[in-house]
């Protein structure tokens, strides 16, 4: 029997998207769309004041609104 590992951020994203009208991306996914690493994306989020969707019980992790990332990609 093969155990399938699910990334914690992906699991949280899936749960959030199933229960919210807002669609979110992980920091890594958003970075990939903009051609940035995860660390570069974190700096970009702070510099451009993007909306951080907090994750319960986690101070350092957050999700990003897909709509905001789509706007940035469209302008690029």
mmCIF file of the N, C-alpha and C atoms, coordinates in Angstrom:
data_MODEL
# 
_entry.id   MODEL 
# 
loop_
_atom_site.group_PDB 
_atom_site.id 
_atom_site.type_symbol 
_atom_site.label_atom_id 
_atom_site.label_alt_id 
_atom_site.label_comp_id 
_atom_site.label_asym_id 
_atom_site.label_entity_id 
_atom_site.label_seq_id 
_atom_site.pdbx_PDB_ins_code 
_atom_site.Cartn_x 
_atom_site.Cartn_y 
_atom_site.Cartn_z 
_atom_site.occupancy 
_atom_site.B_iso_or_equiv 
_atom_site.pdbx_formal_charge 
_atom_site.auth_seq_id 
_atom_site.auth_comp_id 
_atom_site.auth_asym_id 
_atom_site.auth_atom_id 
_atom_site.pdbx_PDB_model_num 
ATOM 1   N N  . UNK A 1 1  ? 0.832   -1.175 0.000   1.00 0.00 ? 1  UNK A N  1 
ATOM 2   C CA . UNK A 1 1  ? 0.000   0.000  0.000   1.00 0.00 ? 1  UNK A CA 1 
ATOM 3   C C  . UNK A 1 1  ? 0.882   1.245  0.000   1.00 0.00 ? 1  UNK A C  1 
ATOM 4   N N  . UNK A 1 2  ? 0.611   2.139  -0.943  1.00 0.00 ? 2  UNK A N  1 
ATOM 5   C CA . UNK A 1 2  ? 1.406   3.346  -1.058  1.00 0.00 ? 2  UNK A CA 1 
ATOM 6   C C  . UNK A 1 2  ? 0.716   4.498  -0.314  1.00 0.00 ? 2  UNK A C  1 
ATOM 7   N N  . UNK A 1 3  ? 1.469   5.145  0.546   1.00 0.00 ? 3  UNK A N  1 
ATOM 8   C CA . UNK A 1 3  ? 0.943   6.279  1.291   1.00 0.00 ? 3  UNK A CA 1 
ATOM 9   C C  . UNK A 1 3  ? 1.186   7.543  0.470   1.00 0.00 ? 3  UNK A C  1 
ATOM 10  N N  . UNK A 1 4  ? 0.140   8.309  0.238   1.00 0.00 ? 4  UNK A N  1 
ATOM 11  C CA . UNK A 1 4  ? 0.262   9.536  -0.530  1.00 0.00 ? 4  UNK A CA 1 
ATOM 12  C C  . UNK A 1 4  ? 0.420   10.703 0.433   1.00 0.00 ? 4  UNK A C  1 
ATOM 13  N N  . UNK A 1 5  ? 1.513   11.419 0.278   1.00 0.00 ? 5  UNK A N  1 
ATOM 14  C CA . UNK A 1 5  ? 1.783   12.573 1.130   1.00 0.00 ? 5  UNK A CA 1 
ATOM 15  C C  . UNK A 1 5  ? 1.109   13.804 0.539   1.00 0.00 ? 5  UNK A C  1 
ATOM 16  N N  . UNK A 1 6  ? 0.372   14.532 1.357   1.00 0.00 ? 6  UNK A N  1 
ATOM 17  C CA . UNK A 1 6  ? -0.240  15.776 0.904   1.00 0.00 ? 6  UNK A CA 1 
ATOM 18  C C  . UNK A 1 6  ? 0.406   16.936 1.651   1.00 0.00 ? 6  UNK A C  1 
ATOM 19  N N  . UNK A 1 7  ? 0.942   17.867 0.890   1.00 0.00 ? 7  UNK A N  1 
ATOM 20  C CA . UNK A 1 7  ? 1.568   19.051 1.458   1.00 0.00 ? 7  UNK A CA 1 
ATOM 21  C C  . UNK A 1 7  ? 0.588   19.761 2.381   1.00 0.00 ? 7  UNK A C  1 
ATOM 22  N N  . UNK A 1 8  ? 1.065   20.214 3.529   1.00 0.00 ? 8  UNK A N  1 
ATOM 23  C CA . UNK A 1 8  ? 0.208   20.850 4.524   1.00 0.00 ? 8  UNK A CA 1 
ATOM 24  C C  . UNK A 1 8  ? -0.467  22.093 3.953   1.00 0.00 ? 8  UNK A C  1 
ATOM 25  N N  . UNK A 1 9  ? 0.290   22.922 3.210   1.00 0.00 ? 9  UNK A N  1 
ATOM 26  C CA . UNK A 1 9  ? -0.284  24.131 2.612   1.00 0.00 ? 9  UNK A CA 1 
ATOM 27  C C  . UNK A 1 9  ? -1.387  23.783 1.615   1.00 0.00 ? 9  UNK A C  1 
ATOM 28  N N  . UNK A 1 10 ? -1.176  22.720 0.842   1.00 0.00 ? 10 UNK A N  1 
ATOM 29  C CA . UNK A 1 10 ? -2.188  22.297 -0.122  1.00 0.00 ? 10 UNK A CA 1 
ATOM 30  C C  . UNK A 1 10 ? -3.456  21.807 0.585   1.00 0.00 ? 10 UNK A C  1 
ATOM 31  N N  . UNK A 1 11 ? -3.271  21.110 1.684   1.00 0.00 ? 11 UNK A N  1 
ATOM 32  C CA . UNK A 1 11 ? -4.413  20.603 2.447   1.00 0.00 ? 11 UNK A CA 1 
ATOM 33  C C  . UNK A 1 11 ? -5.235  21.761 3.006   1.00 0.00 ? 11 UNK A C  1 
ATOM 34  N N  . UNK A 1 12 ? -4.568  22.764 3.569   1.00 0.00 ? 12 UNK A N  1 
ATOM 35  C CA . UNK A 1 12 ? -5.249  23.939 4.107   1.00 0.00 ? 12 UNK A CA 1 
ATOM 36  C C  . UNK A 1 12 ? -5.960  24.692 2.983   1.00 0.00 ? 12 UNK A C  1 
ATOM 37  N N  . UNK A 1 13 ? -5.280  24.839 1.851   1.00 0.00 ? 13 UNK A N  1 
ATOM 38  C CA . UNK A 1 13 ? -5.867  25.544 0.699   1.00 0.00 ? 13 UNK A CA 1 
ATOM 39  C C  . UNK A 1 13 ? -7.140  24.836 0.240   1.00 0.00 ? 13 UNK A C  1 
ATOM 40  N N  . UNK A 1 14 ? -7.085  23.519 0.144   1.00 0.00 ? 14 UNK A N  1 
ATOM 41  C CA . UNK A 1 14 ? -8.244  22.752 -0.313  1.00 0.00 ? 14 UNK A CA 1 
ATOM 42  C C  . UNK A 1 14 ? -9.423  22.940 0.642   1.00 0.00 ? 14 UNK A C  1 
ATOM 43  N N  . UNK A 1 15 ? -9.155  22.875 1.929   1.00 0.00 ? 15 UNK A N  1 
ATOM 44  C CA . UNK A 1 15 ? -10.204 23.062 2.930   1.00 0.00 ? 15 UNK A CA 1 
ATOM 45  C C  . UNK A 1 15 ? -10.781 24.475 2.850   1.00 0.00 ? 15 UNK A C  1 
ATOM 46  N N  . UNK A 1 16 ? -9.910  25.466 2.739   1.00 0.00 ? 16 UNK A N  1 
ATOM 47  C CA . UNK A 1 16 ? -10.357 26.854 2.663   1.00 0.00 ? 16 UNK A CA 1 
ATOM 48  C C  . UNK A 1 16 ? -11.222 27.079 1.426   1.00 0.00 ? 16 UNK A C  1 
ATOM 49  N N  . UNK A 1 17 ? -10.755 26.607 0.261   1.00 0.00 ? 17 UNK A N  1 
ATOM 50  C CA . UNK A 1 17 ? -11.496 26.806 -0.985  1.00 0.00 ? 17 UNK A CA 1 
ATOM 51  C C  . UNK A 1 17 ? -12.848 26.099 -0.956  1.00 0.00 ? 17 UNK A C  1 
ATOM 52  N N  . UNK A 1 18 ? -12.949 25.013 -0.212  1.00 0.00 ? 18 UNK A N  1 
ATOM 53  C CA . UNK A 1 18 ? -14.212 24.276 -0.129  1.00 0.00 ? 18 UNK A CA 1 
ATOM 54  C C  . UNK A 1 18 ? -15.239 24.994 0.745   1.00 0.00 ? 18 UNK A C  1 
ATOM 55  N N  . UNK A 1 19 ? -14.767 25.876 1.614   1.00 0.00 ? 19 UNK A N  1 
ATOM 56  C CA . UNK A 1 19 ? -15.678 26.518 2.560   1.00 0.00 ? 19 UNK A CA 1 
ATOM 57  C C  . UNK A 1 19 ? -15.790 28.024 2.383   1.00 0.00 ? 19 UNK A C  1 
ATOM 58  N N  . UNK A 1 20 ? -15.173 28.577 1.356   1.00 0.00 ? 20 UNK A N  1 
ATOM 59  C CA . UNK A 1 20 ? -15.175 30.020 1.173   1.00 0.00 ? 20 UNK A CA 1 
ATOM 60  C C  . UNK A 1 20 ? -15.514 30.392 -0.265  1.00 0.00 ? 20 UNK A C  1 
ATOM 61  N N  . UNK A 1 21 ? -16.018 31.591 -0.442  1.00 0.00 ? 21 UNK A N  1 
ATOM 62  C CA . UNK A 1 21 ? -16.283 32.093 -1.787  1.00 0.00 ? 21 UNK A CA 1 
ATOM 63  C C  . UNK A 1 21 ? -15.014 32.658 -2.417  1.00 0.00 ? 21 UNK A C  1 
ATOM 64  N N  . UNK A 1 22 ? -14.020 32.943 -1.597  1.00 0.00 ? 22 UNK A N  1 
ATOM 65  C CA . UNK A 1 22 ? -12.732 33.435 -2.086  1.00 0.00 ? 22 UNK A CA 1 
ATOM 66  C C  . UNK A 1 22 ? -11.848 32.247 -2.469  1.00 0.00 ? 22 UNK A C  1 
ATOM 67  N N  . UNK A 1 23 ? -11.212 32.335 -3.629  1.00 0.00 ? 23 UNK A N  1 
ATOM 68  C CA . UNK A 1 23 ? -10.271 31.299 -4.044  1.00 0.00 ? 23 UNK A CA 1 
ATOM 69  C C  . UNK A 1 23 ? -8.872  31.772 -3.662  1.00 0.00 ? 23 UNK A C  1 
ATOM 70  N N  . UNK A 1 24 ? -8.093  30.889 -3.074  1.00 0.00 ? 24 UNK A N  1 
ATOM 71  C CA . UNK A 1 24 ? -6.767  31.259 -2.592  1.00 0.00 ? 24 UNK A CA 1 
ATOM 72  C C  . UNK A 1 24 ? -5.671  30.399 -3.235  1.00 0.00 ? 24 UNK A C  1 
ATOM 73  N N  . UNK A 1 25 ? -4.461  30.897 -3.131  1.00 0.00 ? 25 UNK A N  1 
ATOM 74  C CA . UNK A 1 25 ? -3.271  30.185 -3.583  1.00 0.00 ? 25 UNK A CA 1 
ATOM 75  C C  . UNK A 1 25 ? -2.281  30.130 -2.428  1.00 0.00 ? 25 UNK A C  1 
ATOM 76  N N  . UNK A 1 26 ? -1.410  29.145 -2.456  1.00 0.00 ? 26 UNK A N  1 
ATOM 77  C CA . UNK A 1 26 ? -0.320  29.133 -1.492  1.00 0.00 ? 26 UNK A CA 1 
ATOM 78  C C  . UNK A 1 26 ? 0.720   30.149 -1.952  1.00 0.00 ? 26 UNK A C  1 
ATOM 79  N N  . UNK A 1 27 ? 1.622   30.523 -1.061  1.00 0.00 ? 27 UNK A N  1 
ATOM 80  C CA . UNK A 1 27 ? 2.683   31.468 -1.405  1.00 0.00 ? 27 UNK A CA 1 
ATOM 81  C C  . UNK A 1 27 ? 3.539   30.888 -2.535  1.00 0.00 ? 27 UNK A C  1 
ATOM 82  N N  . UNK A 1 28 ? 3.800   29.600 -2.483  1.00 0.00 ? 28 UNK A N  1 
ATOM 83  C CA . UNK A 1 28 ? 4.606   28.946 -3.514  1.00 0.00 ? 28 UNK A CA 1 
ATOM 84  C C  . UNK A 1 28 ? 3.914   29.008 -4.869  1.00 0.00 ? 28 UNK A C  1 
ATOM 85  N N  . UNK A 1 29 ? 2.618   28.701 -4.917  1.00 0.00 ? 29 UNK A N  1 
ATOM 86  C CA . UNK A 1 29 ? 1.873   28.741 -6.181  1.00 0.00 ? 29 UNK A CA 1 
ATOM 87  C C  . UNK A 1 29 ? 1.854   30.149 -6.772  1.00 0.00 ? 29 UNK A C  1 
ATOM 88  N N  . UNK A 1 30 ? 1.610   31.137 -5.924  1.00 0.00 ? 30 UNK A N  1 
ATOM 89  C CA . UNK A 1 30 ? 1.585   32.524 -6.394  1.00 0.00 ? 30 UNK A CA 1 
ATOM 90  C C  . UNK A 1 30 ? 2.954   32.917 -6.942  1.00 0.00 ? 30 UNK A C  1 
ATOM 91  N N  . UNK A 1 31 ? 4.001   32.512 -6.239  1.00 0.00 ? 31 UNK A N  1 
ATOM 92  C CA . UNK A 1 31 ? 5.354   32.798 -6.700  1.00 0.00 ? 31 UNK A CA 1 
ATOM 93  C C  . UNK A 1 31 ? 5.649   32.179 -8.052  1.00 0.00 ? 31 UNK A C  1 
ATOM 94  N N  . UNK A 1 32 ? 5.201   30.962 -8.247  1.00 0.00 ? 32 UNK A N  1 
ATOM 95  C CA . UNK A 1 32 ? 5.419   30.287 -9.533  1.00 0.00 ? 32 UNK A CA 1 
ATOM 96  C C  . UNK A 1 32 ? 4.745   31.045 -10.671 1.00 0.00 ? 32 UNK A C  1 
ATOM 97  N N  . UNK A 1 33 ? 3.558   31.579 -10.420 1.00 0.00 ? 33 UNK A N  1 
ATOM 98  C CA . UNK A 1 33 ? 2.849   32.348 -11.452 1.00 0.00 ? 33 UNK A CA 1 
ATOM 99  C C  . UNK A 1 33 ? 3.588   33.629 -11.810 1.00 0.00 ? 33 UNK A C  1 
ATOM 100 N N  . UNK A 1 34 ? 4.313   34.192 -10.841 1.00 0.00 ? 34 UNK A N  1 
ATOM 101 C CA . UNK A 1 34 ? 5.042   35.438 -11.065 1.00 0.00 ? 34 UNK A CA 1 
ATOM 102 C C  . UNK A 1 34 ? 6.527   35.221 -11.340 1.00 0.00 ? 34 UNK A C  1 
ATOM 103 N N  . UNK A 1 35 ? 6.943   33.960 -11.368 1.00 0.00 ? 35 UNK A N  1 
ATOM 104 C CA . UNK A 1 35 ? 8.347   33.654 -11.630 1.00 0.00 ? 35 UNK A CA 1 
ATOM 105 C C  . UNK A 1 35 ? 9.250   33.948 -10.450 1.00 0.00 ? 35 UNK A C  1 
ATOM 106 N N  . UNK A 1 36 ? 8.708   33.818 -9.235  1.00 0.00 ? 36 UNK A N  1 
ATOM 107 C CA . UNK A 1 36 ? 9.468   34.097 -8.014  1.00 0.00 ? 36 UNK A CA 1 
ATOM 108 C C  . UNK A 1 36 ? 9.564   32.849 -7.143  1.00 0.00 ? 36 UNK A C  1 
ATOM 109 N N  . UNK A 1 37 ? 10.618  32.797 -6.346  1.00 0.00 ? 37 UNK A N  1 
ATOM 110 C CA . UNK A 1 37 ? 10.727  31.711 -5.367  1.00 0.00 ? 37 UNK A CA 1 
ATOM 111 C C  . UNK A 1 37 ? 9.766   32.010 -4.219  1.00 0.00 ? 37 UNK A C  1 
ATOM 112 N N  . UNK A 1 38 ? 9.610   31.058 -3.336  1.00 0.00 ? 38 UNK A N  1 
ATOM 113 C CA . UNK A 1 38 ? 8.729   31.253 -2.185  1.00 0.00 ? 38 UNK A CA 1 
ATOM 114 C C  . UNK A 1 38 ? 9.216   32.429 -1.333  1.00 0.00 ? 38 UNK A C  1 
ATOM 115 N N  . UNK A 1 39 ? 10.520  32.493 -1.089  1.00 0.00 ? 39 UNK A N  1 
ATOM 116 C CA . UNK A 1 39 ? 11.072  33.584 -0.279  1.00 0.00 ? 39 UNK A CA 1 
ATOM 117 C C  . UNK A 1 39 ? 10.913  34.935 -0.974  1.00 0.00 ? 39 UNK A C  1 
ATOM 118 N N  . UNK A 1 40 ? 11.142  34.975 -2.279  1.00 0.00 ? 40 UNK A N  1 
ATOM 119 C CA . UNK A 1 40 ? 10.954  36.219 -3.030  1.00 0.00 ? 40 UNK A CA 1 
ATOM 120 C C  . UNK A 1 40 ? 9.490   36.647 -3.003  1.00 0.00 ? 40 UNK A C  1 
ATOM 121 N N  . UNK A 1 41 ? 8.586   35.675 -3.060  1.00 0.00 ? 41 UNK A N  1 
ATOM 122 C CA . UNK A 1 41 ? 7.157   35.986 -3.046  1.00 0.00 ? 41 UNK A CA 1 
ATOM 123 C C  . UNK A 1 41 ? 6.752   36.575 -1.708  1.00 0.00 ? 41 UNK A C  1 
ATOM 124 N N  . UNK A 1 42 ? 7.315   36.072 -0.619  1.00 0.00 ? 42 UNK A N  1 
ATOM 125 C CA . UNK A 1 42 ? 7.004   36.629 0.705   1.00 0.00 ? 42 UNK A CA 1 
ATOM 126 C C  . UNK A 1 42 ? 7.401   38.099 0.782   1.00 0.00 ? 42 UNK A C  1 
ATOM 127 N N  . UNK A 1 43 ? 8.544   38.443 0.216   1.00 0.00 ? 43 UNK A N  1 
ATOM 128 C CA . UNK A 1 43 ? 8.991   39.839 0.184   1.00 0.00 ? 43 UNK A CA 1 
ATOM 129 C C  . UNK A 1 43 ? 8.044   40.661 -0.696  1.00 0.00 ? 43 UNK A C  1 
ATOM 130 N N  . UNK A 1 44 ? 7.661   40.101 -1.839  1.00 0.00 ? 44 UNK A N  1 
ATOM 131 C CA . UNK A 1 44 ? 6.748   40.772 -2.766  1.00 0.00 ? 44 UNK A CA 1 
ATOM 132 C C  . UNK A 1 44 ? 5.410   41.075 -2.090  1.00 0.00 ? 44 UNK A C  1 
ATOM 133 N N  . UNK A 1 45 ? 4.902   40.130 -1.321  1.00 0.00 ? 45 UNK A N  1 
ATOM 134 C CA . UNK A 1 45 ? 3.633   40.304 -0.602  1.00 0.00 ? 45 UNK A CA 1 
ATOM 135 C C  . UNK A 1 45 ? 3.728   41.499 0.339   1.00 0.00 ? 45 UNK A C  1 
ATOM 136 N N  . UNK A 1 46 ? 4.807   41.591 1.093   1.00 0.00 ? 46 UNK A N  1 
ATOM 137 C CA . UNK A 1 46 ? 4.991   42.699 2.032   1.00 0.00 ? 46 UNK A CA 1 
ATOM 138 C C  . UNK A 1 46 ? 5.158   44.026 1.300   1.00 0.00 ? 46 UNK A C  1 
ATOM 139 N N  . UNK A 1 47 ? 5.958   44.023 0.248   1.00 0.00 ? 47 UNK A N  1 
ATOM 140 C CA . UNK A 1 47 ? 6.256   45.250 -0.494  1.00 0.00 ? 47 UNK A CA 1 
ATOM 141 C C  . UNK A 1 47 ? 5.017   45.827 -1.170  1.00 0.00 ? 47 UNK A C  1 
ATOM 142 N N  . UNK A 1 48 ? 4.140   44.948 -1.671  1.00 0.00 ? 48 UNK A N  1 
ATOM 143 C CA . UNK A 1 48 ? 2.964   45.393 -2.419  1.00 0.00 ? 48 UNK A CA 1 
ATOM 144 C C  . UNK A 1 48 ? 1.669   45.322 -1.608  1.00 0.00 ? 48 UNK A C  1 
ATOM 145 N N  . UNK A 1 49 ? 1.788   45.079 -0.316  1.00 0.00 ? 49 UNK A N  1 
ATOM 146 C CA . UNK A 1 49 ? 0.623   45.037 0.587   1.00 0.00 ? 49 UNK A CA 1 
ATOM 147 C C  . UNK A 1 49 ? -0.508  44.140 0.078   1.00 0.00 ? 49 UNK A C  1 
ATOM 148 N N  . UNK A 1 50 ? -0.165  42.952 -0.371  1.00 0.00 ? 50 UNK A N  1 
ATOM 149 C CA . UNK A 1 50 ? -1.191  42.005 -0.819  1.00 0.00 ? 50 UNK A CA 1 
ATOM 150 C C  . UNK A 1 50 ? -1.957  41.483 0.391   1.00 0.00 ? 50 UNK A C  1 
ATOM 151 N N  . UNK A 1 51 ? -3.176  41.068 0.163   1.00 0.00 ? 51 UNK A N  1 
ATOM 152 C CA . UNK A 1 51 ? -4.010  40.527 1.230   1.00 0.00 ? 51 UNK A CA 1 
ATOM 153 C C  . UNK A 1 51 ? -3.483  39.174 1.658   1.00 0.00 ? 51 UNK A C  1 
ATOM 154 N N  . UNK A 1 52 ? -3.200  39.030 2.944   1.00 0.00 ? 52 UNK A N  1 
ATOM 155 C CA . UNK A 1 52 ? -2.763  37.745 3.492   1.00 0.00 ? 52 UNK A CA 1 
ATOM 156 C C  . UNK A 1 52 ? -3.955  37.122 4.201   1.00 0.00 ? 52 UNK A C  1 
ATOM 157 N N  . UNK A 1 53 ? -4.349  35.938 3.760   1.00 0.00 ? 53 UNK A N  1 
ATOM 158 C CA . UNK A 1 53 ? -5.450  35.219 4.389   1.00 0.00 ? 53 UNK A CA 1 
ATOM 159 C C  . UNK A 1 53 ? -4.836  34.338 5.466   1.00 0.00 ? 53 UNK A C  1 
ATOM 160 N N  . UNK A 1 54 ? -5.081  34.683 6.732   1.00 0.00 ? 54 UNK A N  1 
ATOM 161 C CA . UNK A 1 54 ? -4.436  33.932 7.811   1.00 0.00 ? 54 UNK A CA 1 
ATOM 162 C C  . UNK A 1 54 ? -4.956  32.502 7.925   1.00 0.00 ? 54 UNK A C  1 
ATOM 163 N N  . UNK A 1 55 ? -4.107  31.647 8.412   1.00 0.00 ? 55 UNK A N  1 
ATOM 164 C CA . UNK A 1 55 ? -4.466  30.254 8.666   1.00 0.00 ? 55 UNK A CA 1 
ATOM 165 C C  . UNK A 1 55 ? -4.567  30.097 10.180  1.00 0.00 ? 55 UNK A C  1 
ATOM 166 N N  . UNK A 1 56 ? -5.657  29.551 10.642  1.00 0.00 ? 56 UNK A N  1 
ATOM 167 C CA . UNK A 1 56 ? -5.827  29.352 12.083  1.00 0.00 ? 56 UNK A CA 1 
ATOM 168 C C  . UNK A 1 56 ? -4.666  28.573 12.669  1.00 0.00 ? 56 UNK A C  1 
ATOM 169 N N  . UNK A 1 57 ? -4.263  28.970 13.850  1.00 0.00 ? 57 UNK A N  1 
ATOM 170 C CA . UNK A 1 57 ? -3.211  28.302 14.608  1.00 0.00 ? 57 UNK A CA 1 
ATOM 171 C C  . UNK A 1 57 ? -1.837  28.389 13.947  1.00 0.00 ? 57 UNK A C  1 
ATOM 172 N N  . UNK A 1 58 ? -1.643  29.352 13.075  1.00 0.00 ? 58 UNK A N  1 
ATOM 173 C CA . UNK A 1 58 ? -0.327  29.504 12.468  1.00 0.00 ? 58 UNK A CA 1 
ATOM 174 C C  . UNK A 1 58 ? -0.020  30.990 12.285  1.00 0.00 ? 58 UNK A C  1 
ATOM 175 N N  . UNK A 1 59 ? 1.019   31.446 12.935  1.00 0.00 ? 59 UNK A N  1 
ATOM 176 C CA . UNK A 1 59 ? 1.387   32.850 12.855  1.00 0.00 ? 59 UNK A CA 1 
ATOM 177 C C  . UNK A 1 59 ? 2.128   33.147 11.557  1.00 0.00 ? 59 UNK A C  1 
ATOM 178 N N  . UNK A 1 60 ? 2.916   32.215 11.077  1.00 0.00 ? 60 UNK A N  1 
ATOM 179 C CA . UNK A 1 60 ? 3.811   32.476 9.960   1.00 0.00 ? 60 UNK A CA 1 
ATOM 180 C C  . UNK A 1 60 ? 3.278   32.036 8.601   1.00 0.00 ? 60 UNK A C  1 
ATOM 181 N N  . UNK A 1 61 ? 2.200   31.287 8.582   1.00 0.00 ? 61 UNK A N  1 
ATOM 182 C CA . UNK A 1 61 ? 1.673   30.800 7.308   1.00 0.00 ? 61 UNK A CA 1 
ATOM 183 C C  . UNK A 1 61 ? 0.423   31.569 6.928   1.00 0.00 ? 61 UNK A C  1 
ATOM 184 N N  . UNK A 1 62 ? 0.263   31.760 5.628   1.00 0.00 ? 62 UNK A N  1 
ATOM 185 C CA . UNK A 1 62 ? -0.934  32.428 5.127   1.00 0.00 ? 62 UNK A CA 1 
ATOM 186 C C  . UNK A 1 62 ? -1.153  32.036 3.675   1.00 0.00 ? 62 UNK A C  1 
ATOM 187 N N  . UNK A 1 63 ? -2.339  32.304 3.194   1.00 0.00 ? 63 UNK A N  1 
ATOM 188 C CA . UNK A 1 63 ? -2.689  32.068 1.803   1.00 0.00 ? 63 UNK A CA 1 
ATOM 189 C C  . UNK A 1 63 ? -2.899  33.422 1.139   1.00 0.00 ? 63 UNK A C  1 
ATOM 190 N N  . UNK A 1 64 ? -2.868  33.442 -0.191  1.00 0.00 ? 64 UNK A N  1 
ATOM 191 C CA . UNK A 1 64 ? -3.054  34.679 -0.938  1.00 0.00 ? 64 UNK A CA 1 
ATOM 192 C C  . UNK A 1 64 ? -4.290  34.584 -1.816  1.00 0.00 ? 64 UNK A C  1 
ATOM 193 N N  . UNK A 1 65 ? -4.958  35.711 -2.015  1.00 0.00 ? 65 UNK A N  1 
ATOM 194 C CA . UNK A 1 65 ? -6.153  35.721 -2.859  1.00 0.00 ? 65 UNK A CA 1 
ATOM 195 C C  . UNK A 1 65 ? -5.759  35.525 -4.313  1.00 0.00 ? 65 UNK A C  1 
ATOM 196 N N  . UNK A 1 66 ? -6.359  34.539 -4.949  1.00 0.00 ? 66 UNK A N  1 
ATOM 197 C CA . UNK A 1 66 ? -6.070  34.248 -6.351  1.00 0.00 ? 66 UNK A CA 1 
ATOM 198 C C  . UNK A 1 66 ? -6.417  35.446 -7.229  1.00 0.00 ? 66 UNK A C  1 
ATOM 199 N N  . UNK A 1 67 ? -7.482  36.154 -6.900  1.00 0.00 ? 67 UNK A N  1 
ATOM 200 C CA . UNK A 1 67 ? -7.911  37.304 -7.706  1.00 0.00 ? 67 UNK A CA 1 
ATOM 201 C C  . UNK A 1 67 ? -6.828  38.384 -7.756  1.00 0.00 ? 67 UNK A C  1 
ATOM 202 N N  . UNK A 1 68 ? -6.151  38.628 -6.636  1.00 0.00 ? 68 UNK A N  1 
ATOM 203 C CA . UNK A 1 68 ? -5.078  39.619 -6.626  1.00 0.00 ? 68 UNK A CA 1 
ATOM 204 C C  . UNK A 1 68 ? -3.900  39.168 -7.490  1.00 0.00 ? 68 UNK A C  1 
ATOM 205 N N  . UNK A 1 69 ? -3.557  37.911 -7.393  1.00 0.00 ? 69 UNK A N  1 
ATOM 206 C CA . UNK A 1 69 ? -2.437  37.382 -8.183  1.00 0.00 ? 69 UNK A CA 1 
ATOM 207 C C  . UNK A 1 69 ? -2.794  37.417 -9.672  1.00 0.00 ? 69 UNK A C  1 
ATOM 208 N N  . UNK A 1 70 ? -4.039  37.060 -10.014 1.00 0.00 ? 70 UNK A N  1 
ATOM 209 C CA . UNK A 1 70 ? -4.474  37.102 -11.415 1.00 0.00 ? 70 UNK A CA 1 
ATOM 210 C C  . UNK A 1 70 ? -4.363  38.514 -11.998 1.00 0.00 ? 70 UNK A C  1 
ATOM 211 N N  . UNK A 1 71 ? -4.707  39.529 -11.190 1.00 0.00 ? 71 UNK A N  1 
ATOM 212 C CA . UNK A 1 71 ? -4.590  40.926 -11.647 1.00 0.00 ? 71 UNK A CA 1 
ATOM 213 C C  . UNK A 1 71 ? -3.143  41.280 -11.927 1.00 0.00 ? 71 UNK A C  1 
ATOM 214 N N  . UNK A 1 72 ? -2.240  40.869 -11.045 1.00 0.00 ? 72 UNK A N  1 
ATOM 215 C CA . UNK A 1 72 ? -0.813  41.164 -11.223 1.00 0.00 ? 72 UNK A CA 1 
ATOM 216 C C  . UNK A 1 72 ? -0.291  40.474 -12.467 1.00 0.00 ? 72 UNK A C  1 
ATOM 217 N N  . UNK A 1 73 ? -0.661  39.220 -12.670 1.00 0.00 ? 73 UNK A N  1 
ATOM 218 C CA . UNK A 1 73 ? -0.218  38.466 -13.848 1.00 0.00 ? 73 UNK A CA 1 
ATOM 219 C C  . UNK A 1 73 ? -0.755  39.113 -15.129 1.00 0.00 ? 73 UNK A C  1 
ATOM 220 N N  . UNK A 1 74 ? -1.998  39.575 -15.101 1.00 0.00 ? 74 UNK A N  1 
ATOM 221 C CA . UNK A 1 74 ? -2.615  40.187 -16.265 1.00 0.00 ? 74 UNK A CA 1 
ATOM 222 C C  . UNK A 1 74 ? -1.904  41.492 -16.655 1.00 0.00 ? 74 UNK A C  1 
ATOM 223 N N  . UNK A 1 75 ? -1.418  42.229 -15.662 1.00 0.00 ? 75 UNK A N  1 
ATOM 224 C CA . UNK A 1 75 ? -0.730  43.492 -15.922 1.00 0.00 ? 75 UNK A CA 1 
ATOM 225 C C  . UNK A 1 75 ? 0.693   43.285 -16.432 1.00 0.00 ? 75 UNK A C  1 
ATOM 226 N N  . UNK A 1 76 ? 1.252   42.122 -16.126 1.00 0.00 ? 76 UNK A N  1 
ATOM 227 C CA . UNK A 1 76 ? 2.654   41.865 -16.483 1.00 0.00 ? 76 UNK A CA 1 
ATOM 228 C C  . UNK A 1 76 ? 2.850   41.631 -17.962 1.00 0.00 ? 76 UNK A C  1 
# 
